[in-house]
Amino acid sequence: MISNRGAFLPFLLLAGCSGAPDNGELAEAEARGSREAAENGRIECALEGAKLFDRTCTVEEMSGADGTVLVVGRGDVGYRRLLIATDGRGLVSADGSELAKVTIVGDKLIEVAVGADRYRLPANTGGPK
């Protein structure tokens, strides 16, 4: 009878060599991914009360009569317009009666909640550049 015990040895050795992930490297990779996605017009969003974010929303910047407006696309369910406020509030709703609530969630990252939708956008949060 031939034993197959030796066939699994390389897999066990590989499994034993893998160390824990470096949280700093993971955070840096995620930040880099967020910046690249935003540069490509994609941002993270959690729509209609979803708990988890995904990069399915789009963002475009436009100049309007009242200033710079971000048009945030919500997949195939429409869009929201957010006005960049010049009075320190960050972003405000440019249409509709729902208010935009802005929260700083990380270094140069804000979360904007409008109704049951949340969007994560790169921002100048006043920290070091």
ABEGO torsion letter per residue (X at the ends): XBBAAAAAAAAAAAAAABBBBBAAAAAAAAAAAAAAAAAAGBBBBBBGGBABBBBABBBBBBBBAAEBBBBBBBEAAEBBBBBBBAAGAGBBBABEABBBBBBBABBGBBBBBBEABBBBBBBBAGBBX
